[in-house]
Each structure stands twice: as C-alpha cells, then as structure tokens.
C-alpha cells in the first residue's frame, strides 16, 4: 500500500463514527464522581487543588470505560494510585531538567512496556505519564507534592465508592460477552442454512472464555447463569457445522437438506433466546415452532447416518439451551454438566498479578517486539516533546508530549488515526469552549460546572470514536484552565499549536523507528499452521483412543489453535493498512493461505463433532494419520517461516495406507474429514509455493498491482483492491 492511500485510510478511520451502544447512566455516575471532588475542593481549598482533584477523578473514571473483566472499582483505585504516584515522583524531580528528563524517559518506557499486559494497562499507564507532565507547572515542595498526590488519589477513591454504592449492570460486561458468544453461534447456524460451508469466527468464543476467568472472590458472587452456557456454545458450534456440511452431514438436496435447515433455524432461535435472557437478566420465550422442530421422531426422521447422529446431538444440546432461556438469568439455574465447566477459570488476584506482569514484560524485552519498540518510541517522544515545547515562547508546554503519549499505540494505523482524531477533536472542542468562555466571562464555579458537563459528554461518547470524545475532553481542559484563572487568549492558541506538534512527533516517531507487521506475516502463518496441525492430530487421536485424557488434549489444542489464528488475524489486518511493500507473502498469497488454513481447521472441527465417547469403538488407524499430520505441519511451519515450499509426503503415505482398512470404511466422517484436510493442505502449498523466478515476478506484479489500484482510486475509477 502506498503512503498516500494509507494516509487516506487513516483520516477516514480517525473521523469515523463507530456504532456502539451508549451507556449514559455509567457516564452520569462517572461525571458525578468528578463533580463531588471539584466542588468541595473549590469551596474548601483553591482552584489548583480542584484541578488536581479533577485530574484524578476524570482519569480514574475514564479508565473504568476500558474493556476489562476486573471489577470497575479496582480499576478506578489502581488508576488513582498510579496517577498519585507519578504526580508525587514528578514533583520531586521537576526542579531541574537533569533529574526530570531521565525520570520522564524511564517512566514513559515503563508505561509503554505495560502494553505487554494488555491494552487497559497500557492506556492507564499512559495517563500516569500525562499526570507527571502536568505536575511540572505546579509548586514543587515535598509537602505540596504529598497534598496534590493525595487529592488525585482521592479522585480515584471517589469513583470507586460511587461504583460500590450505585452499581449499574453488575456483571454487565460478562453478560454481554457470553450473550455475544451465543448470538455468534446463532448467526452461524443461520448462515449455514444458505451456505453449508460457511466459516465461523471464534473471536466471540475467545472473548467469552476470557470473561469467564474470575478471581475466587468474583466466583463467589458470579450469577449461576454465567457459569455454564459458554461451554454449551462451544459444543453446539461443531455440531451445527457437521449437520449442515454435505460431505459429512445432511445431503445437498432433498428432504434431508430441508430437515437440516429446519433444525438450524430452530437452533438459531433457541440460541438467540438464551442470549437475550442472559444479556437482559430476564426469562425469554422460544417460539412453539422452534420447539416442535427439535423433536426427533424415530419413525419419520429423514436424516440418516452421521447426519442423524448430529441431529440427535444438536437436539440434546439445545434442550440445555432451552432450559437456560426459560429459567432466565435471575433464576437459580444450575450450569449444564460438562468437564470444561467443572471448575471456574482462575484469574490472578491483584497481588498475585505481579509475577504474571513481570513474566509478560520479560517476554517482550527484545528488539523485534512491537511492545518494546513502542516503549522506546514513547520514551523518546515524551522527552523530546517536552524539550522542544520548553524552548517555544508558549506556556503549558506539557500539552505537546501529553498529546504524543496519549495518541501513540504499538501499531501504525491506530497511532496515525488517533493523531488525526485528536487534532480534529481538539480544534472542535477548543472552539466550542472558547465561545462559551467569552460569553460567560470569568467565573470559577460556572467553569467547574461546565467542566463536569464536558466530562460527562466525553464519557458518553467514549466508544463512538476518539475524535468525538476528544472534542469534549478538550473543552473540559479549557474549562479547568478557566477555573484556575487562565485567560483563553493565551490557552487556546497554545493548545492548538502544541497538539499539532505532539501529533506530528508521534507520527514521525513511527516512521523513524517502526514496528511493521508485514514482515511478521510468514511467522504468524507458520505458528497458525503448526497449531492447527496439533489440533487436527488431537482430533484424530480422539478417534484412535477415545479417553478423557485425549479429550482434554483436544481441548488444549483447540484453544492454542484459536490463539494462533487470532494472532495471525491481528497481524494480517494491521499489515493490510501499512504503507510497506510485501515481504515474504504478497497480499494475495496471504489471503489464499488464510482461506486454506481456515478450511483445514474447519475440516478438523467437522471431525471433532463426531469424536467417539468412551463407550464407542476406537479407530486405531487414525493414530498413524495423526502422527503424519503433526509431523508434516510442524515441518511445513519451518518451511513457511524460512520461505521454502512445504510438502505433505507423510500425510499422503498415511492416507494411502488407510484406503483398504475396514475401520476407515466404517467411519465415513473421519475418512472424509481427512480428505478435506489433505485438500486444504494442498491449497496452502499452492498459495505459498513459488520458484525463485516466480518470487521475483510475483513481487514486481504485486507492486505494480498496488500502484495501479492506488491510481484507480485517485482517479475515481472504482474501488481499489486492498493491498497488504
């Protein structure tokens, strides 16, 4: 992708209104938290103390809107404590550049490394850097430092107390995650009615699993309905796929296909009802037609063989979902039985999280890590921005490095999009606030009230797009400065110029020291291939020796495969937005390889739905194919990573040896699934295999195609093909 086209996408993404459900009650509660610290501070102390209180309450409140599964009050307290600590340390070192700049660099680097733990930790850590930068404009004495740090921490405590006293949708995020997983399987069942080979995106199931991990204290208060349905969705997904697939399930045409469509429609209806019940916390009714469709008549059932088995299994699982939908989320439902749900997923407590954080950060301390490179950029830009702004004939020079710190992310697209969005939002917010300041005149109480209103609007629009929430954040800052007696004629031009400077530094830093995802594509593809190979081998070993240990191995392999696929998808999506020439894989090769691996995983999923239980006859011949698959995919992963052509000799030999076996003929599902996997592996080899001449020609053609697409887009002759 060319730089011009990438920048067009950046501007479009930065100014796009995202469709998200607003949460006005949460925004109101958080804005009240800001108000109850600003008001007393103005009345009992001074505008400077009110500004510190507002900083703590606003930032702690904003942290609670991040996507996290820990209690919001814990996030508010943690953010308040981090802001207070950075403020106090910043006070101690703010007297001289020789002490403050090294501290700022080290603190910013640590904040960048916090992304190793997750996005919430990275964003909250970035706000602590901003807090440290603001403190340099305030009095620098140990006593005053402790006072301001305590007031900032008090803002976090106020937000936590409001969350404790006025809970809004307790477990709401967890309910949404579980409901989204059930709704995703329902949507999958509906798509299978029209496209029997449709693919399923496991991201909702991964999110639901992440949300299901709780601390021991959370496990004691978690609603019973949040304990079992996730495993139910996991078990329904491969069954509906096996029922719809014409190779291993219902026939492509005729009464069997009509019956499969009827069952799929009923499954979608029941799963949607269960999702609504969990999301709203109320009982839900299923239409009588769907209930009738789930009755399997032994005499008149038209489905036969594996399709009949899949239908019976689906009816059994949907019976459990019906029980959830009818009992409702507030009833005392017992979780559906299953080994995956016998014990809750453990999340480390706050204190036990320390060694987890240390291990995560240690893994990212390498030169090729995007998190490490982000931390280096953050430290360099924060110190450089502060030095440049200090030399400019303007006040409030900290705005430039704060802008850089708050817009920078570990990837190219989000960094540039947030820089554009922050500039646009700042211009709009400053213009709006300036007009109001001029109209109302200097009044600290009025400005304090307007600051609270602006904070509430910023919280409300937090998930609709960074530019729109930033508009009211900019207004909030202008009102705070007005409350402190700052003249708008000085603050407004400074804010605009320094915001532009900070955004430009953030964008330039990524060009100087980038962390492009495009060169990482072959490695991510290789990891996904190896993980899928282990998953497919675990499925086959479940046929060869159907024991509980093998089922546990299958579950672990499935989760590892999903993680590898998610890592590939994240890298692939980011690479498509980068202005970088393809390295190792062109965009077309990456797309074809992705489709092939999705087909490979889907074939394993079809076989998974019919894995024998403990009382079924084993298929010993599947063990040899499992070993061949695991060995060939592991070697192919090495070949893909080193840009060599993969081969599947062991798999071919194992399939040939199985052709005359009676056990293979007696189990058409596993036999047909193995053939589908072999075809998918051949498609993958076709996608990534090239001769040296083809590699040179392919690279040149890819560059020519990208340029032609960009030229066509610029001329308005039609949509350009998405490059990588």
N, C-alpha and C positions, 0 to 999 in steps of 0.2 A: 504494500500500500504506500502511495506517495504521501509526503508530508502535508501537501495541500488537502488531500482527501481526508487524512487523519484529523487535521485541524477542523475541517468542516464537521466531521462526526463529533468532535469534542464540543464544539459550540452547540450543536444540536442536542447532545446529551446533557450538557450543563444547564440548558434552559428548558428542558422537557419537564412537563408536569407529570409526576408519577401517580398512577392510580393506586391509592391506598386508603384504607378505612381510617377516618379521623377519629381521634379519641379526645373529645372536648372535655369530658369530666376529668381525665388524667391531667390534661393541660391546665384546667382550672385549679385542681388541687396543688399542682406544682407552682403555679403562679401565686397562689395564696402563701406558699412557703417562702417565696421571695418577698411578698408584702409584709409578712409578720416579722421579718428581720430588718427590713428597711425602715418601717415606721418607728419602732422603738429606738433604733439607732439614731434616726434624725431627731427624735424628741429628747432622748437622754444624753446623746453624745454630740456628734458633728457629722457633716456630710462625708468627711473622709472615712469615718467608721462605717457609715451607711453604705458607702461604696464597697468597702471590704466585705461587709455582710452580704451585700447583693452579689458580689463575685462568688462567694462560697455557695450561696443558695441557688443561684442561677446555674452554675456549672454542675453542682451536685444533682440538681433537678434534670438538667439535660442528660446526664449520664444514665438516669433511670429509664430513658426512652430507647437506649440501645438494646439490640436483640441479645438477651442473655437469659439463662434459666435459673440464675440465682435470685433470691428474694430482692425486690427493689430497694428495701430499706438497707440491706447490706451494701448494695452498690452506692447508695447515697452516702452512707457513713464512710465507705472506702474512698470515694471521690473527695469528700470533705477533708478527710485526714491527709490525703495526698496533696491537696491544694494548700492546706495549712503548713505542712512540712516544707513544701517548695517555697512558700512565702517567707517562712522563718529563715531558711537557709539563704534565700536570696537577699533578705535584709542584712544578714551578717556579712555577705561578700560584696554588697553593692557599692561600697565606698570607693573601690579602685578597680580599674579595668584589669589589672594584673591578677586580681582574685576573682572577679565576677566572670570574665570571659572563659577561663578554664572550667569553672563550675557550670556555666551555661552549656558549654560544649559537652561535658560529661553527662549532665542531666538530660540533654536532648538526645544523646546517643542511647542512654538507658531507656528513654521514652520510645525511641524507635525500635529497640530490641523487644519492647513489650508486645509488639505485634506477633512475636513468636507464640505468645499465649493465646491470642485471639484478637479480633477487631475491637471488641469492647475495651479490653485492656489497653490497646494501642491508642484508642481515641481518648480515653480518660487520662492516660499518661501525657498525651499531647496538651491537654488543658492545664496540667501542672506546669508545663514549660511556659505557657502563656501567663499563668499566675506569677511565676518567678520574674518574668519580664515586666509585668505591671508594677511590681514592688519597687523597682529602681526609682520610681518617681515620688515615692513616699518617704517620710522621715526614717533615718537609719540609726536606730539605737536598739539595744537589746530589749529594753522594756517595751518600747513601742512595737518592736517586732513580735514579741510574745502576745501583746494585746491584739494586733491585727490578725495574727495567725489563729488565735483563739476565736475571734469573731468569724473568721472564714470557716473554721471547723464548726462553729455554731450554726452556720447556714446549712451544712450537711446534716447536722443533728435535727434541725427543724424539719427538713424534708423527710427524714426517716421517721420522726414522730407523726407527721401527718399521714404517712403511708401506714403506720401501725394503727392509728386511731380511726382513719377513714379508708379502709381497704376498698378498692374498686376492682372488681373482677379478679378476686384472688384465684390464682392458678389459671388466669385467663390466657396467658401465652402458651402454657402447656396444653390447655384445652384446644386452642387454635391449631397447634402443631399436630395433635392427634386427629382432630377433625379433618385437617388438610390431608393427612395420610389416607384416611378412609375415603374422602372425596376423590383423591387421586386414583385409587383403585376403582371407584365407581365410574369415573370418567374413562379409565382404561377399559372396563367392561363394555361401556357403550361404544367406544371406538372399535373394539373387536367385533361388534355386530356387523360393521361395514368393511373393516379391514382385518381379516383374521391373523395377519402377520404384523400388526401394529407393535411398535416398540413402547416400552414403559420407562419413564424417567424415575429412578429410585430416590431422587433428592427429597421428596416429602417423607418417605420412609426413614431416610437417614436423619432428617430433622426431628422426626418424632422419636427416634431412638435417642438422639442427643438430649431431647427434652425429658425423656423418661429416666435419665440418670439423676438421682436425687441424693442429698445427704441424709444421714439417719434421722435428723430432726424433721426434714421435709417428708420423709417416708411415713412418719407417724401422723402427719396431718393431711397427706395427699388423699383426695377423694378416691373411693374404690374404683370408680368407673375409669380412672386414668391408668389403671394398672394392667388391664388385660387386652383391650381392643387393638393395641399396636401389633401384638403377636398374631391376632386374628387377621389383620390386614396383610401381614407377611405371608400367612398360609393361604389366603384366598388368591393372591396375585398369580402364583404359578398355576393354580387350578383353573382359573378362567382362561389363561393363555392356552393351556393344554386342551381345554374343551373346544375353544374356537379354532385351533390350528387344524387345517385339513390334512396334514401329514400324520398326526398322532391323535387327533380328536374326531370331531364330527365331520361327516363327508362334506365335500364342497357344495353339493346341491341336494335338493330333495327334502323329504320330511325331517331327516336328521339335522340338516342345517337350520330349518325353521325352528325346531325344538331347541337347538343350541342358542339361537338368537333370543328365543323366549326366556331361557334361563339367564342369559347375560343381561337382558333388560331387567329381569326381576332382581338379579344380584345388584345392579346399579341402584335400583330403587331402594333396596334394603340398606345398602351401604350409605347412601345419601341420608336416609332417615336416621341411621346411627350417628352420622357426622353432625347433623343438626341437633340431635339430642345431646351430644357431648359438648358442642360449642355453646348452646344456649342454657344447658343445665335443666332442661325440661323434657318430659316424655314426648315421644314422636310416634305417629301412627304410620303404618305401611298400608298401601292400597290393597284391597282384597284381591285384586287381580294378580298382584305380585306374590301374595301368599299362596294363592291357588297354583301358580306356576311352579312353585317349589315342591309340589307333591309328585313323587316319582312312583308311578303305577307299575308294579311288576309285570302285569299282563299286557298293558298297552304302551309301555315305554318304547319309543322308536330307536333310541340310541343303543348301540351295542359295543362290546369290547372295551377298549381303553376310553372311548367317549362315554360309555355308560359308567365306568368307574369314576371318571372325572365329574360327571353329573351328580352321582351319589355323594361324592366327597364335598362338592360345592353346596349341595343342599344341607349337609351336616354342618358345615361351617357357617352358612347363612342362618341356620337356626340359632346359633350362638349370637350372631349379629342382631337377629330379631329380638332376642331376649334383652340385649342392651338397649335397643331402640324403644322397646315397650316399657322397660323399667325406668328409663330416664337417668340422667346424671345425678339427680339428687336422691335416688333410691339407693337402698343398701344392696347393690349388686355385687355378687362375688365374681372375681376375674375368671375368664374362661381357663380351663385347665391347659397346661402345656409346659414342657420343660423350660422353654425360654422365659416364662413368666414366674417360675418357681421362686425366684429371688430378685429383689429390685436391683437395678443397675446403680452402682455406688458412684457418687460424685465426692471428691475430696472436700473436707471442711476447709474453712478459711486458713487455719493454721497448718493443716496438712497439705495445703496447696503450695507451700513454699518449695519443697523439694521438686514438685512437678514443674513449677516455673523455672527453677534452676536447670533442670534437665532439658526443658524446651528451649531455653535461651542458649544453652551449651550446644545443642544440635545446630543452631543457626549461626554460630560463630565461625563462619567460613566465607571466603571471598566471593564465591559464586551464589551465595544465598540472597534472595531478594530482600529478606528482612534485614540482613546485615548491611547491605548496600543502602537500604532506606535509612537505617540508623546513621550511617556515615553522612549521607546527604542531609539529614535533619540536623546533625550537629554542626556541619559546615555552614549550612544556610542560616541557622539561628545566630551563630556568632558573627558571620559576615554581614547579615542584615542589620544586626544591632550596631556594628561598627560603622556601616555606611550611613544609617539613619542618624547616628550620633554626630556625624560630620555635616549633616544637612542643616540649613538655617530654619528648622521647624521644631516644634515641640512634640511631645508624645511619640518619640521615635520608636518606641516599642511596638507600634502598630505594624510596622513592616515585618519584623521577624515573627510576630504573632500570626500574621496572615500566612506567611510561609509555612509555619509549623502546623496550622490548622487545615491547610489545603493539601499538604503532602501526604501521599499514600504510597505503599510499596510498588504499585503498578503505574504505568504510563497514563492510561486513559483516565482513571479516576483523578489523578493528580491534575492533569490539564483541565478536565471538565470542572472540577471543584474550583480551580483558579478562575476560570471564566465565570462560573456561577457566583463566586464570592464578589468579584468586581461588579457584576451586574446587580446583585442584591445590595451591595454597599451603596452604589450610586442611587438606587431607588430609595433605600431606607434613609440615607443621609438627606436626600432631597425632601422626603416626607417629613422627617423630624425637624429639619431646619425651618420649613414653613410653619410648623406648629410652634417652635421656639420663638420665632419672630412675632407670631400672632399673640402669644400668651405673655411674653415678657418674663423676666427673671422671677421665679417662684419655686423654691426648693421642694415644697410639699406637692405642688402640681406636677413638677418634673418627676418626683418619686412615684406618683400615681401613674403617670404616663409610662414610666419605665416598667412598672408591674404589668400594665396592659400590653405593652410591647413584648414582654417576656411570655405572657400567656399566648399571644398570637404566634410567636416563634415556636413555642411548644406544639401548638395545634397544627401548624403546617410543617412540622419536623419531618414527616415521612412523605410529603408531596414533592420534594425537590429541595436541594441545598440552596438554590438561588432564592426561593420564596421564603424559607425560614430565615435566611441570612438577611433579607430585607428588614425584618423586624428586629433581628439581633443588632443590626447597625443602628436602627432607631433607638433601641434600648441603651446602647453605649452613649449615643448623643444626649439622651435624656439624663443619664447618670452624670455625664460631664457637666451638663447644665445645672444639675442639682448641686454639684460641687462649686459652681460659680464660674465655670469656663465659658468664655464668650464664643458664640457659634461662628463668628467671623474668623476665629483662629482654628477651631477644631475641625470644621467641615472641609476646607481645602486640604488641611494636613491629612485628614483621614483618607481622602480620595487618593492623594499622591502616594502616601505610604502603602495603601492597599495595593495600588498598581505596582509599586516597587516590590512588595513582598510576593505578589503573584508571579511577577516576572522572574524573581530569583528562584522560586520553586520550580518553575518550568525550565529555566536554564540549567538548574542542578541535575534534572533528569537527563538532559542532553549530554552534559559533561560526564556524568557517572551513572549510566542507565542500568537497569536490570531487565533487559528484554526477555520476554517469554518465548519468542520464536525459536531461538537455538535450543530450548529445552524440550521442544515437541518430540523429537525421537526418543529421548529418555523417558518422558511420560508415557508415550505409546508402548515402549518396551516394558515398563512397570505394569501397565494395564494388561498387556498380553500375558505376562508371567502370572499375574494374579488370576486372570480368567482361566489360564491353564490349570492352576491349582484347584480352582473352584470346579471346573469340569471333571478333573480327576477325582475330587472328593465325591461328586455325584455318582460317578461310575463305581467307586469303591462302596458306596451305599447299596448298589445292586449286588456287588460281589460278596459283601459281608454285611448284611443289614443288622447292625448292632447300635446300641445307644452311643458308644464311643464314636462310631463312624458318623452318626447324625450330628454329634457335637462338632466333629471336624468339618463337616459340611457347612454348618452354621458359621464357623470362624472363617472358612474360605470365602463364603458368600460376602461377609462383611468386609474382608480385605479386598475383594474384587470391587465392591462398591466404592470403597475409599480410593482405590487406584483409578476407577473411572471418573470419580468426582475431581480428582487432581488433574487428570487429563483434560476434562471439560473446562475447568477453570483456566488452565494454561492455554488451551485452544481458543477459548473465547477472547482472552486477552491478546493473544498473538494476532488474531484477525483485525485488531484495532491498532496495531503498531505500525509505524512507518519504517519497516525493516524488510529487507529482501529475504526471501525464504532461504533457510539453511538446513539442509538435510531432508526436509519434506516440503514440497510445494503445497499450496492451499488445496489443490485438487487431490493430491495424494493423501493429505491428512484427512480430508473428508471421506474419501473412499476407504481408507484404513479404518476410520471410525465406524463407518457403516458395517464393514466386515466384522469388526470385533463386537459390535452390538448384536449382529446375527449369531456370532459364536456364543455369546453369553445367553442369548435368547434360547438357543438350542439346549444349552445346559439347564436353563430354567424349565423347559418343557419336560426334560427327563426328571428333574427334581420333583415335579408334581406327582410322579408315579414311583418314587423310590420305595422299595418294599419296606413294610413294617417288620417287626421282629418275628412275626409268625408266617412270613411269606418265604417262598423258595428263593434261595440266593442264585445269582448269576456269576459263577466263578470266572467265566471268560472275560468279564468286564474289568477284572484286575489288570490283565495284560494291556488292555487298551488304555486304562488309567495311567499306568506307568509310561506308556509311549507318549500319551498326550502331555503329561507333566514334563517329561524329558525334552520333547521336541519344542514345546512352547518356551521352556527355560532357555534352550539354546537359541531359539529364534529371537528371544528378547535381547540376548547378547548381540546377535547379528544385526538387529534393527538399530540398536544403540551405536554400533560401530559401522553402520551404513553398508552392511553386507546383505546378500539375498537370503531369506530364510528358506528352509526345506522341511519336509514332513515325512521323511523316509520311515521312521519308526511307526508313525500312525498308519501309514499305508500298509506296512507289513502286518500290523496287528489286525487291521480290518480284513485283509486277505485271509489271515489265519482263522478269522471268526466266521467267514462266509458259510462254511459247511457245518458249523456247530448247531446241534439241535436246540441248545439253550438260546442261541441267538435268534433262531426262527420262532421260538416260543415266546419271545418278548419283543413284539414289534416296536414298542415305544423306545426302548433303549437302542435298538438297532437303527431305527430311523433317525433318532436324535444324533447318534454317532455319525451318520452320513451327512446330516445337516452341518455338524461341526466341521467335518472334513471339507465340505464345500466352502464354508466360511473361511477356513484357514487358507484355502487356495485363493479365494478372493483377496485376502490380506496380502498374500505373497505377490499377487498380480499388482496390487496397489503400490507396494513399496519396492519391488524388484526392478532394477534397471541395469543396463550395461553402462560402462564409463561414458560411451558416446551419448547414450540416452540421457545420462545425468547432465552433461553439458548442454545438450539441446533442450532438455526439459527446463533447466534453469533459465536459459535465454528466452524460451517461449513463455515461461511464467512472467518474467519481467516485461516482455512485450505485451502480454495479455493485461497485466495490471495497468500499464501505461495507456493502453487502448481504452480500458474501462474508465480510467480517470478522465481521459479526453472526452469520451462519450458523455460522461456525467457533466463535465463542464460545459459541453455544447448543448446540453439538454436533450440529447437524442434518445434517452431511455435510461433505465436504472442500470448502474454498473454492477458487475459481478463482484461479490465480496472477496477481497484478497486476503492473504494471510501474512 
